[in-house]
Amino acid sequence: MIWPFKPRPTKQIARIEINGAIFSETRKNVLKALKIVKEKKFPALLLRIDSPGGTVADSQEIYEALKKLRKKVKVVASFGNISASGGVYIGVGAEYIVSNPGTITGSIGVILRGNNLERFLDKVGVSFKVIKSGPYKDILSFDRELTAEEQTILQEMINVSYQQFVNTVAQGRNLDVEKVKSFADGRIFTGQQALELGMVDRLGTEEDARRWAAELAGLNPDQAQCYTIEQPKPLWNRILSRNKSKSGLGVAIDWVKFELVTNGQPLWLYRP
């Protein structure tokens, strides 16, 4: 039996928040949310970004998913307090970008860092014996300086990743690659400056971005509401949230967990 009536498209606008550093868990949650937007046939998506950046590949995967979603869904990004580096990478995956005048944005670039504790280890009398399969297997080891060859290898890798970033911004914002390179040197901008450079389309609030998304989808901006797609919280978190709403008390644990996991890493490839 075939149902004679076509389902009516939703009059709601999907909303996804990207807060804090962008890493693997962020990517997983955002990709799941984007899948829901597609399956539920939302006509528009409001992407709220408040992030200083994050890992390269995770930012790239979210960007690619947004590009695919744009074929069927109108996507407008809203930059919050800060949308820099990886936040910019994701943002240019939207069809349009709205930024507050005072938003901190930019920081287009890639950085690779390692720690050198060689002098400290010499003072305390600690040394390491290394057996390796190749000359570069312990590259960026914390107990010695980089060799000239290692420096060249890492710089070439960073240059390739940087060029990918520049090309993505140029493509996403319809800008000339050379123009992007002229300001893609790691510096940060205000939203006002970003508008003048062509990195964003309009200055405004998240509400302005919502109204624009509604208009693009052919909806009444005064009536179209946002439906925020969130990752389901574990039972314990839901109980804490419920108690917080009743007593004004609560425990914030999400980012503490993240800091403990990442703090001790000797190597971190990211867009800060």
Contacts in CASP RR format, 6 or more apart in sequence:
PFRMAT RR
TARGET T0000
AUTHOR 0000-0000-0000
METHOD contacts of the structure
MODEL  1
MIWPFKPRPTKQIARIEINGAIFSETRKNVLKALKIVKEKKFPALLLRID
SPGGTVADSQEIYEALKKLRKKVKVVASFGNISASGGVYIGVGAEYIVSN
PGTITGSIGVILRGNNLERFLDKVGVSFKVIKSGPYKDILSFDRELTAEE
QTILQEMINVSYQQFVNTVAQGRNLDVEKVKSFADGRIFTGQQALELGMV
DRLGTEEDARRWAAELAGLNPDQAQCYTIEQPKPLWNRILSRNKSKSGLG
VAIDWVKFELVTNGQPLWLYRP
7 41 0 8 1.000
9 41 0 8 1.000
9 43 0 8 1.000
10 40 0 8 1.000
10 41 0 8 1.000
10 42 0 8 1.000
10 43 0 8 1.000
10 227 0 8 1.000
11 219 0 8 1.000
11 223 0 8 1.000
11 224 0 8 1.000
11 225 0 8 1.000
12 42 0 8 1.000
12 224 0 8 1.000
12 225 0 8 1.000
12 226 0 8 1.000
12 227 0 8 1.000
13 42 0 8 1.000
13 43 0 8 1.000
13 44 0 8 1.000
13 45 0 8 1.000
13 46 0 8 1.000
13 210 0 8 1.000
13 213 0 8 1.000
13 214 0 8 1.000
13 217 0 8 1.000
13 219 0 8 1.000
13 224 0 8 1.000
13 225 0 8 1.000
13 226 0 8 1.000
13 227 0 8 1.000
14 33 0 8 1.000
14 36 0 8 1.000
14 37 0 8 1.000
14 40 0 8 1.000
14 42 0 8 1.000
14 44 0 8 1.000
14 45 0 8 1.000
14 46 0 8 1.000
14 73 0 8 1.000
14 226 0 8 1.000
14 227 0 8 1.000
14 229 0 8 1.000
15 45 0 8 1.000
15 46 0 8 1.000
15 47 0 8 1.000
15 48 0 8 1.000
15 210 0 8 1.000
15 226 0 8 1.000
15 227 0 8 1.000
15 228 0 8 1.000
15 229 0 8 1.000
16 30 0 8 1.000
16 33 0 8 1.000
16 34 0 8 1.000
16 37 0 8 1.000
16 45 0 8 1.000
16 46 0 8 1.000
16 47 0 8 1.000
16 48 0 8 1.000
16 228 0 8 1.000
16 229 0 8 1.000
17 48 0 8 1.000
17 50 0 8 1.000
17 228 0 8 1.000
17 230 0 8 1.000
18 26 0 8 1.000
18 30 0 8 1.000
18 47 0 8 1.000
18 48 0 8 1.000
18 49 0 8 1.000
18 50 0 8 1.000
18 51 0 8 1.000
18 62 0 8 1.000
18 87 0 8 1.000
18 90 0 8 1.000
19 50 0 8 1.000
19 51 0 8 1.000
20 26 0 8 1.000
20 50 0 8 1.000
20 51 0 8 1.000
20 52 0 8 1.000
20 53 0 8 1.000
20 255 0 8 1.000
21 51 0 8 1.000
21 52 0 8 1.000
21 53 0 8 1.000
21 54 0 8 1.000
21 258 0 8 1.000
22 51 0 8 1.000
22 53 0 8 1.000
22 54 0 8 1.000
22 55 0 8 1.000
22 58 0 8 1.000
22 59 0 8 1.000
22 62 0 8 1.000
22 86 0 8 1.000
22 87 0 8 1.000
22 90 0 8 1.000
23 54 0 8 1.000
23 55 0 8 1.000
23 58 0 8 1.000
23 258 0 8 1.000
23 262 0 8 1.000
24 55 0 8 1.000
24 58 0 8 1.000
25 258 0 8 1.000
26 58 0 8 1.000
26 62 0 8 1.000
27 58 0 8 1.000
27 61 0 8 1.000
27 62 0 8 1.000
29 231 0 8 1.000
30 62 0 8 1.000
30 65 0 8 1.000
31 61 0 8 1.000
31 62 0 8 1.000
31 65 0 8 1.000
32 231 0 8 1.000
33 229 0 8 1.000
33 230 0 8 1.000
33 231 0 8 1.000
34 45 0 8 1.000
34 65 0 8 1.000
34 66 0 8 1.000
34 69 0 8 1.000
36 229 0 8 1.000
37 45 0 8 1.000
37 69 0 8 1.000
37 73 0 8 1.000
37 229 0 8 1.000
38 69 0 8 1.000
38 72 0 8 1.000
38 73 0 8 1.000
42 73 0 8 1.000
42 227 0 8 1.000
43 73 0 8 1.000
43 74 0 8 1.000
43 217 0 8 1.000
43 218 0 8 1.000
43 219 0 8 1.000
44 73 0 8 1.000
44 74 0 8 1.000
44 75 0 8 1.000
44 76 0 8 1.000
44 213 0 8 1.000
44 214 0 8 1.000
44 216 0 8 1.000
44 217 0 8 1.000
44 219 0 8 1.000
44 224 0 8 1.000
45 69 0 8 1.000
45 73 0 8 1.000
45 74 0 8 1.000
45 75 0 8 1.000
45 76 0 8 1.000
45 213 0 8 1.000
46 76 0 8 1.000
46 78 0 8 1.000
46 206 0 8 1.000
46 209 0 8 1.000
46 210 0 8 1.000
46 213 0 8 1.000
46 226 0 8 1.000
47 66 0 8 1.000
47 75 0 8 1.000
47 76 0 8 1.000
47 77 0 8 1.000
47 78 0 8 1.000
47 90 0 8 1.000
47 91 0 8 1.000
47 94 0 8 1.000
48 77 0 8 1.000
48 78 0 8 1.000
48 80 0 8 1.000
48 206 0 8 1.000
49 77 0 8 1.000
49 78 0 8 1.000
49 79 0 8 1.000
49 80 0 8 1.000
49 83 0 8 1.000
49 87 0 8 1.000
49 90 0 8 1.000
49 91 0 8 1.000
50 79 0 8 1.000
50 80 0 8 1.000
50 81 0 8 1.000
50 82 0 8 1.000
50 83 0 8 1.000
51 82 0 8 1.000
51 83 0 8 1.000
51 84 0 8 1.000
51 86 0 8 1.000
51 87 0 8 1.000
51 90 0 8 1.000
52 82 0 8 1.000
52 84 0 8 1.000
52 85 0 8 1.000
52 87 0 8 1.000
52 107 0 8 1.000
52 272 0 8 1.000
53 59 0 8 1.000
53 84 0 8 1.000
53 85 0 8 1.000
53 86 0 8 1.000
53 87 0 8 1.000
53 89 0 8 1.000
53 107 0 8 1.000
53 270 0 8 1.000
53 271 0 8 1.000
53 272 0 8 1.000
54 85 0 8 1.000
54 86 0 8 1.000
54 87 0 8 1.000
54 270 0 8 1.000
54 271 0 8 1.000
54 272 0 8 1.000
55 269 0 8 1.000
55 270 0 8 1.000
55 271 0 8 1.000
56 110 0 8 1.000
56 161 0 8 1.000
56 269 0 8 1.000
56 270 0 8 1.000
56 271 0 8 1.000
59 86 0 8 1.000
59 87 0 8 1.000
59 89 0 8 1.000
59 90 0 8 1.000
59 271 0 8 1.000
60 89 0 8 1.000
60 164 0 8 1.000
60 168 0 8 1.000
62 90 0 8 1.000
63 89 0 8 1.000
63 90 0 8 1.000
63 91 0 8 1.000
63 92 0 8 1.000
63 93 0 8 1.000
63 168 0 8 1.000
66 75 0 8 1.000
66 90 0 8 1.000
66 91 0 8 1.000
66 93 0 8 1.000
66 94 0 8 1.000
67 93 0 8 1.000
69 75 0 8 1.000
70 93 0 8 1.000
70 94 0 8 1.000
70 95 0 8 1.000
74 95 0 8 1.000
74 213 0 8 1.000
74 216 0 8 1.000
74 217 0 8 1.000
75 93 0 8 1.000
75 94 0 8 1.000
75 95 0 8 1.000
75 96 0 8 1.000
75 213 0 8 1.000
76 94 0 8 1.000
76 95 0 8 1.000
76 96 0 8 1.000
76 97 0 8 1.000
76 98 0 8 1.000
76 209 0 8 1.000
76 210 0 8 1.000
76 212 0 8 1.000
76 213 0 8 1.000
76 216 0 8 1.000
77 83 0 8 1.000
77 90 0 8 1.000
77 91 0 8 1.000
77 93 0 8 1.000
77 94 0 8 1.000
77 96 0 8 1.000
77 97 0 8 1.000
77 98 0 8 1.000
77 209 0 8 1.000
78 97 0 8 1.000
78 98 0 8 1.000
78 99 0 8 1.000
78 205 0 8 1.000
78 206 0 8 1.000
78 209 0 8 1.000
78 210 0 8 1.000
79 91 0 8 1.000
79 97 0 8 1.000
79 98 0 8 1.000
79 99 0 8 1.000
79 100 0 8 1.000
79 103 0 8 1.000
79 105 0 8 1.000
79 191 0 8 1.000
79 200 0 8 1.000
80 99 0 8 1.000
80 100 0 8 1.000
80 103 0 8 1.000
80 206 0 8 1.000
81 100 0 8 1.000
81 103 0 8 1.000
81 104 0 8 1.000
82 103 0 8 1.000
82 104 0 8 1.000
82 105 0 8 1.000
83 91 0 8 1.000
83 99 0 8 1.000
83 103 0 8 1.000
83 104 0 8 1.000
83 105 0 8 1.000
83 106 0 8 1.000
84 104 0 8 1.000
84 105 0 8 1.000
84 106 0 8 1.000
84 107 0 8 1.000
84 188 0 8 1.000
84 271 0 8 1.000
84 272 0 8 1.000
85 106 0 8 1.000
85 107 0 8 1.000
85 108 0 8 1.000
85 109 0 8 1.000
85 270 0 8 1.000
85 271 0 8 1.000
85 272 0 8 1.000
86 271 0 8 1.000
87 271 0 8 1.000
88 105 0 8 1.000
88 106 0 8 1.000
88 107 0 8 1.000
88 108 0 8 1.000
88 169 0 8 1.000
88 199 0 8 1.000
89 165 0 8 1.000
89 168 0 8 1.000
89 169 0 8 1.000
89 271 0 8 1.000
91 97 0 8 1.000
92 168 0 8 1.000
92 169 0 8 1.000
92 171 0 8 1.000
92 172 0 8 1.000
92 173 0 8 1.000
93 172 0 8 1.000
95 216 0 8 1.000
96 201 0 8 1.000
96 202 0 8 1.000
96 212 0 8 1.000
96 216 0 8 1.000
97 199 0 8 1.000
97 200 0 8 1.000
97 201 0 8 1.000
97 202 0 8 1.000
98 200 0 8 1.000
98 201 0 8 1.000
98 202 0 8 1.000
98 203 0 8 1.000
98 204 0 8 1.000
98 205 0 8 1.000
98 206 0 8 1.000
98 208 0 8 1.000
98 209 0 8 1.000
98 212 0 8 1.000
99 105 0 8 1.000
99 191 0 8 1.000
99 194 0 8 1.000
99 195 0 8 1.000
99 200 0 8 1.000
99 202 0 8 1.000
99 203 0 8 1.000
99 204 0 8 1.000
100 191 0 8 1.000
100 203 0 8 1.000
100 204 0 8 1.000
100 205 0 8 1.000
101 190 0 8 1.000
101 191 0 8 1.000
101 192 0 8 1.000
101 203 0 8 1.000
101 204 0 8 1.000
102 190 0 8 1.000
102 191 0 8 1.000
102 192 0 8 1.000
103 190 0 8 1.000
103 191 0 8 1.000
103 194 0 8 1.000
104 188 0 8 1.000
104 189 0 8 1.000
104 190 0 8 1.000
104 191 0 8 1.000
105 188 0 8 1.000
105 189 0 8 1.000
105 190 0 8 1.000
105 191 0 8 1.000
105 194 0 8 1.000
105 199 0 8 1.000
105 200 0 8 1.000
106 186 0 8 1.000
106 187 0 8 1.000
106 188 0 8 1.000
106 189 0 8 1.000
106 194 0 8 1.000
106 199 0 8 1.000
107 186 0 8 1.000
107 187 0 8 1.000
107 188 0 8 1.000
107 271 0 8 1.000
107 272 0 8 1.000
108 165 0 8 1.000
108 166 0 8 1.000
108 169 0 8 1.000
108 180 0 8 1.000
108 183 0 8 1.000
108 184 0 8 1.000
108 185 0 8 1.000
108 186 0 8 1.000
109 162 0 8 1.000
109 165 0 8 1.000
109 184 0 8 1.000
109 185 0 8 1.000
109 186 0 8 1.000
109 271 0 8 1.000
110 158 0 8 1.000
110 161 0 8 1.000
110 162 0 8 1.000
110 165 0 8 1.000
110 269 0 8 1.000
110 270 0 8 1.000
110 271 0 8 1.000
111 158 0 8 1.000
111 269 0 8 1.000
111 270 0 8 1.000
111 271 0 8 1.000
111 272 0 8 1.000
112 140 0 8 1.000
112 154 0 8 1.000
112 157 0 8 1.000
112 158 0 8 1.000
112 267 0 8 1.000
112 268 0 8 1.000
112 269 0 8 1.000
113 267 0 8 1.000
113 268 0 8 1.000
114 140 0 8 1.000
114 142 0 8 1.000
114 266 0 8 1.000
114 267 0 8 1.000
114 268 0 8 1.000
115 142 0 8 1.000
115 266 0 8 1.000
116 142 0 8 1.000
116 143 0 8 1.000
116 144 0 8 1.000
116 145 0 8 1.000
117 142 0 8 1.000
117 143 0 8 1.000
118 142 0 8 1.000
118 143 0 8 1.000
118 144 0 8 1.000
118 145 0 8 1.000
121 127 0 8 1.000
121 143 0 8 1.000
127 143 0 8 1.000
128 143 0 8 1.000
130 138 0 8 1.000
130 141 0 8 1.000
132 138 0 8 1.000
135 149 0 8 1.000
136 149 0 8 1.000
136 150 0 8 1.000
136 153 0 8 1.000
139 146 0 8 1.000
139 150 0 8 1.000
139 153 0 8 1.000
139 154 0 8 1.000
140 146 0 8 1.000
140 150 0 8 1.000
140 154 0 8 1.000
140 266 0 8 1.000
140 267 0 8 1.000
142 266 0 8 1.000
146 154 0 8 1.000
161 269 0 8 1.000
162 184 0 8 1.000
165 184 0 8 1.000
165 271 0 8 1.000
166 177 0 8 1.000
166 180 0 8 1.000
166 181 0 8 1.000
166 184 0 8 1.000
167 177 0 8 1.000
169 175 0 8 1.000
169 180 0 8 1.000
169 184 0 8 1.000
169 199 0 8 1.000
170 176 0 8 1.000
170 177 0 8 1.000
170 179 0 8 1.000
170 180 0 8 1.000
173 180 0 8 1.000
173 198 0 8 1.000
173 199 0 8 1.000
175 198 0 8 1.000
183 189 0 8 1.000
183 197 0 8 1.000
189 197 0 8 1.000
189 199 0 8 1.000
191 200 0 8 1.000
191 203 0 8 1.000
192 203 0 8 1.000
194 200 0 8 1.000
195 201 0 8 1.000
195 202 0 8 1.000
195 203 0 8 1.000
202 208 0 8 1.000
202 212 0 8 1.000
210 221 0 8 1.000
210 224 0 8 1.000
210 226 0 8 1.000
211 221 0 8 1.000
214 220 0 8 1.000
214 221 0 8 1.000
214 224 0 8 1.000
215 221 0 8 1.000
217 224 0 8 1.000
233 241 0 8 1.000
237 253 0 8 1.000
240 250 0 8 1.000
240 251 0 8 1.000
241 250 0 8 1.000
243 249 0 8 1.000
243 250 0 8 1.000
244 250 0 8 1.000
262 268 0 8 1.000
END
